[in-house]
Structure formats: C-alpha cells, structure tokens
Amino acid sequence: MQRHRRQTGTTRQQIKWFAFAIGLLTTYFVVTAAHEMSVGRSPGNTLPGLLAAFAAILAVPAAIAIAILRYRLYDIDVIINRTLVYGALTGVLVLVYLAGVFGTGTVVRGLTGQTRNDLVIAASTLAVAALFQPARVRIQKVIDHRFYRSKYDAEKTVEEFSTRLRDEVDIETLQGDLLAVVRDTMKPAHVSMWLRH
C-alpha cells in the first residue's frame, strides 16, 4: 500500500492491476472457506465453483500480462536480457561439466581401471566454478551485440571516450569530445555545456 502511494502514473496503474487480481483471488478463497464452513462441502465441486476458481487463479497471470504489455511493467527488457544470458550460461556450464565428467572420466577409467573417480568430478565442478564469471561476461557481450545493439554501441563509445580522456589536455577538444559522446549515447534533443572559470 505504501509503495502504491509513493508511485505515480504508469507504476501506479501496474500496481492497481496486480492488486485487483490478488484481491479477486483472496476474495475467492475467503468465500470458498466461508461456504465450506457453513454448508460443509466445497463449492469447487460444482460447475460455477470450478469456473470461479479458474477465473480467480487466471486473474493473477492475466493482470501481470496486462501490466507488462500495456504499461511496460518494471522494464521487461531487463528480464528478457537476463533470461537470455543465464539460459545460455546454464547450457554452456552444463555442457562443460558433462564433458568433463564423461569425457575426462572415460579417459581416466581407461588409464586407471577405476569405475568411479571422485577427482574427475571435483575437477569438473571447479572448472565450471572458474568459468562462471568469464563465460557470463562473454555471453552478455554477445547478447548485447546481437539483440541490444544501441546499448552495445553506447558502451563502446563511452569506453573509447574514457581512453581518449586519459591522454587529452586541451579543454576545447575535451569539451567537443564530451558533447559528441553525449549526443551519440543518449541522443538528447539539445546538448550544451558550460564551464566555471
């Protein structure tokens, strides 16, 4: 409730849709419990009871879908980006682990004759742990480059500017470079800069 009071505009509409669905679901459970206590049997056994249960349960995902599609709930692009990155990362790490356990395990079994080697499993686990961060960064760059090109280009522009910034001493050149970076990355309608002497 406090979050609803602090928000304005779009966020408030998102919260209203979600609160409506939760209220509908809560009302269904309260009415069902009251009916069961008074009559002694659940209304879910009848066709109207089943339809009410179906509508109440579907209200929450429907409200979330409306909030996402109509009001861009909590920046869905971030959720999609994270899903792509961590889905690909999970697949890569599972393949590395399985290749380590089965591939290396087969070689070790052939050399030593042991049917089970805990050292191979431990080494595969450590390899996956060591690969997690570098693989995540690399996959994030590939996904940004492929699907979020403007973000990727903006990051590259800022990186190039920070490299030039270390070597630049002329204030006029630096001012021109800074304004160009702001125009390229943020694309504002108007850019100006003033310096205090």
N, C-alpha and C positions, 0 to 999 in steps of 0.2 A: 504494500500500500504506500509506503514511504517513497519507494522508487517511482511509483506512478505519479505522486505529487510533484516530485522533483523534475520529471521529464516534460517535454513539450512536443507538440506536433506529431511527427511520424512515430517516434518512440512510444508516445502515449497511446496512439492507435494500435500499435503492435501489442502492447500490454493489455489493452481492452479486449482484443480478440482472444488472447490467451486466457485472460481472467474469465471471460464469458464461457469458454469451453470447460475450464476447471470448475466453474460454478455449476454448469449443467451436469457434469459428471458427479460432483458432490451431491447435488440435489437428487440425482437418480439413486445413489447409494443410500441416502437418508430415507427417501420414500420407500425404497425396497426393504430396508431394515424395519421401518415402522409397519409396513404392510405385513411382513413376516411375523413380527411380534403380535400384531393384533389378530391376524387370521390363522397363523400357524403354518403357512406354507409360502414359498417364494413366488412372487409374480412372474419370475423368469420362466416358469413352466408354460405360460400361455403365449399366444402369438403376439398380443400387444406388449406383453412384458419383454419378449425377445426383441421386438422391434425397438422398444425404448432402450434396452441395454445396448443394442447395436448402434443406435444413434448417439447415445451418451459416450460410448467408447470411441466412436469415429469422430466425435466433435473435437477432441484434442489434436489429432494429426491434421484435421481439416483447418482448424484455427491456425496452427503453425504454418501450414502451406499458404493460407491467405496472407498471413503476416510476412512471410518470406517473399512471396510473389508480388504482392501489392505494395508493401511498404519497405521492402529490402531489409528484412529482419537481421539486425546485428551483422551486417556485411557478409553475406553468403559467399562472396568471392574468397574470403579467408578460409572458410570451411572447405570449399572445393579445393583450394590450393593445398591445404593440409592433408586432405583425403588423398589427393594425387601423390604428394610427396611420401607420406607414411605408408600408403598402399604399395608403392613401388619399392620403398626401402625395405618393407617387410618381405616382399618377394625376393629381393636380392639377398638379404641376410639369410632367409630360409634356404635358398639355393647354395650359398656359401657353406652353411652349416651341413646340409645334406651331402654336398660334395666332399667336405672334409671328413665327415663320419663314414660315409660309404666308400668313397674313392680312396682316401688315405687308409681307411680301415681295411680295405681289401688288400692293399699292398702290404701293410703291416702284418696282417694274418698270413699272407703268403710267405713273408720272411721269417716270422717268429713261430707260426703254427698255432697261436692262441686264437680261440674263438671270440673272445671279448677283450678289448683293450681300452681301459679307462683313460689312458694317456691321450689317445686319439680323440676321445670325446671331450676331454678337458681342453686340448689344444684347439679343437674346432670352436668350442664355446669362447675361448679367449680371442680367437681370430675374429669372430662375429662381434664381440665387445669392442675390439680395437678398430674394426671397420665402421662402426655405427656412425660416429660423427663425420669422418671424411666422406662416407657414402651419402649421408643426409645432405651435406653441403653441396656435393656434386649433383645429386638428383634435384635439389632445389634450384640450382643454376640452370639445369637442362629444362625443367618445367617452366621456370620464369622466361627463359629464352624462347621456348616454343609457344606457350599459352599466354604469357603476360609480358608481351614484347615492350610495351611502353614503360613498365616498371624496370625491366632489364636495361633498356636504353637509358633511363634516368639514372640508374645506379652506375652505369658505365661513365656517363657524363660527369657525375659527381666525383668518381674515382680519378678521372683524368684531371679534373679541376684541382683536386687536392694534391695531385702530383705536381702540377704547374705552380701551385700556391707556395710550395716549399722553396722554389727557385726564383720567384718573381719578387723584384724590389720596387719596380715602378708602380706608383699608386694609380696612375691613369690607366695603365694596361690592366692592372688587377681589377679596377672598377669595371672596365669593359668586359673582362672575362667573367666576373661575378654576375653581371646583368645578363650575359649570354647564357650562363648556366641556369639561372632562374627562369629565363624565357624557355629554354629547351626542356627543363624538367617539370616545371609546374604549369607552364603555359597560361600565365595570367593575362588579363585584358590590358593591363598597364603596369610598367615597372619603372621605378625611379629610385635613386639612391642619393642620400646626402651625407656628407662627412662633416664632423665637428672639427674645427681647426683649433 
